[in-house]
Amino acid sequence: MSNYLNLIQIITGILAAVLIPAGIFVTVKKLNPEKYEVIPVKTTVISTLLIILGLLSFAVTKTCTNMNIVTEEHYELWALYFASLEEVIKYFGFIVFVPVLFRLFKPRSRKDKPEEDIVSEEET
């Protein structure tokens, strides 16, 4: 049983380490200060879901760790998972709001150059 828990822990840990940065990267990739465009809703939803899936898989990793620690007590698997999920949300739950914050902060509109600057640039 311990070997299976270690294998599950490694797989879900790697999955969490891939999903969370991928969710943030999807949002950051759409940021372009030169275009002055708002991040699309679809991109925000996809990146938020990737981050949530990453946190859920990290909770599985924490559950496997807690199962190794709590051997003499007889807790059900769901009780351990929800306790681990609560711990993960308490420490890393704020990461879910990163794509939403990028979407809320709208880029400033492009400022047109005054005509004097345009004329002086053309003459030089």
N, C-alpha and C positions, 0 to 999 in steps of 0.2 A: 504494500500500500504506500509506503514511503517513497518508493521509486516513482510511482505514478504521480504522486503529489509533487515531487521535484520536477518531473517532466511537464506537468500542467503549469506549474509555477514559472518555468523558463519560457514556455510558449506564450502564456498570457502576458508575461513581463515584456517580452520582445514585441508582442502585438501592441501593448500599451505604449511602448517606446516609439513605435512607428505611427500609430494613429493620432496621438496627441500633437506631435510636431507637424504631421501632415495636415491636420485640421487648421492649425495656425497658419501654415504655409499657404493653404488655399486662399485664405483671406488676404494675407500680406501680398500675395502675387497680384491681386486685383487692385491694390493701391498704386496709383500712378499720379503723382502731384502735377504732372504736366498736362494731363487730360482734364483734370478737375471734375471727375465723374464720381458719383456715389457708387458704393459697392452694391451689386445686385442682391436682391432678397434670396434668390436661389443659392448663390454662393455662400451667403451668411448661414442659411439653413443647413447646407451640406457640411460646412466646416464645423458648425455647432454639433451636428450629429456625429461627425468623426471624433470630436473631442469627448462627447458623452460616451461613445463606444470605447474609447481609450480608457476613460476613467472606470467604466464598468469592468473592463478586462484587468485593470490594475487592482480593482476590488477583489477579483478572483485570485490574483497573486497574493494579496494580503490575507485572504481566507486560507490559502494553502499554508502560509506562514503561521497563522493562528492555529491551524489544525495540528501542526507540528509542536507548537508550544503547549496547547491545551490537550494533553493526552489522557490525564487521569480523570478529567471531568467529562461527562457525557452530554454534550450539547448537540443539538440537531444542526445539520449542515446549513439550513436557512438562517438560523439564529446567528451562526458564525459569519455567514455572508453579509447579512444586514448590519451586523456590528462593524465588519470591515468596510462596508460601503459607507456607513456613517463616518468612519474615521477618514476615509479617502475624501469624502465631500467636505468634511471639516477642514482638511489641510489643503486640498487642491481644487475645490469646487469653483473657485473664482475664475479658473481658466476657461470655463464655459462661456463667460461673458466677454471674453476678448474679441471674438468676431462681432458681437453686438455693439461693443464700444467703437470698433473701427467703422461700423456702419453709421452709428449715431453722429460721430464727428464728421460733418459734411465738409468737403473741401471748400476753400474760399473761391469765389468767382475770379476769373482771370481779369486782371486790371489792364485796361488798354493804355498803351503808351500815349503820352500827349503828342500832339502834332509837331511841337518844337523839337522833341527828341528824334522823331522820324526824319525830319528835314535835315537836322544836323548830322545824323548818321549817313544819309544819302550823299551829302556833300563831301564827306571825308573819304 
